[in-house]
Amino acid sequence: MKKPKVAIIFTGGTISMSVDPRIGAAIPSLSSDEIMSLVTNIDKFAEVESLEFGKLPGPHMDPLKMMELRTLVLKTVQREDICGVIITHGTDTLEETAYLLDLSISCEKPIVVVGAMRNSSELGYDGPSNLAAAVCTVISPHSKNKGVLVVMNNTVNAAGEVTKTNTLSLDTFKSLEFGALGVIDNDRVIYHRNVVNRQHIPTNKIETHVDLIKCAAGMDSKFIKYSVDTGAKGIVIEALGRGNVPPKMLEGVKYATDKGVFVVIVSRCPTGRVLDTYGYEGGGRQLREMGAIFGGDLPGQKARIKLMLALSLTQDMDELRQIMEHGQYYENEI
């Protein structure tokens, strides 16, 4: 029986690194062929085609490069001979790229993003096992129509839910709110649930002038005003708790909305959605009345990606609010 064909797009990250003895630190060095030579017995399951996108450390991946990658992924996944696409990626920004792809690509075939927490010079290099698990996921017919998936440490998570939770642990990628979609066991993927309310933003452009500001006790408006004055089209604020800010930040929020800059409120808490529950000074109700948009349960880094894509599609407040609050609130709840 003919084996399925999988395309693997190599973008870099720790999975492609080894320690350079001259500087005593890990740098991008391995080619796609060198990495795949370590993924033993994968030829028994699938035919693999390697595509080189780059050797970028995670922090070097920016939204414009993400959109370039999107173009390549879309072109590749549309090929009839390909059953699905895997992308290797640096873990520092992996969830942002995965979420951008999930929002902006709509297709039946599986798209999986994978990385490694240990480089090839370290004991327990996890790159090959993660790649093998990704291949097992992509070739499974049960992986169709699930959106972009993140596969690490034999666990399958949805791009819209997963986040990096630890700086070095092999099981760093977790869906804290709802748990993983499934696991890879005995070279097969087993799913336990599906994703509800997946969203598609039909755009091939991105607005890069969106800033992210994290809220803390006693903060004032200087960062918000600086963002506005330096050309931000949108600002995501990681607010406190249920979606509240210190009173001194209110001036900045009003300054932004008065100048037509879109302000999206999310929480710095790792789980839970924001809501206009509180009516005190700086509370969510006041922010809402100033024109702020609520970002549901997204973390700041993902809300920023979503706002970037949404702003490339529309600058109408009602349309933008509908996109950013999609699936998070009942009608007339806020």
Salt bridges, closest charged atoms under 4 A:
ASP20 OD2 - ARG22 NH2 2.66
GLU49 OE1 - LYS5 NZ 3.18
GLU49 OE1 - ARG79 NH2 2.74
ASP62 OD2 - LYS65 NZ 3.45
ASP81 OD2 - LYS5 NZ 3.31
ASP81 OD2 - ARG79 NH2 2.80
ASP92 OD1 - LYS164 NZ 2.96
ASP102 OD1 - ARG198 NH2 3.10
GLU161 OE1 - ARG193 NH2 2.50
ASP171 OD2 - LYS174 NZ 3.76
GLU207 OE2 - HIS209 ND1 2.94
ASP220 OD1 - LYS222 NZ 3.41
GLU251 OE2 - LYS225 NZ 2.54
ASP258 OD2 - LYS254 NZ 2.72
ASP276 OD2 - ARG285 NE 3.08
GLU325 OE2 - ARG288 NH1 2.45
GLU325 OE2 - ARG321 NH1 3.64
GLU333 OE2 - ARG273 NH2 2.57
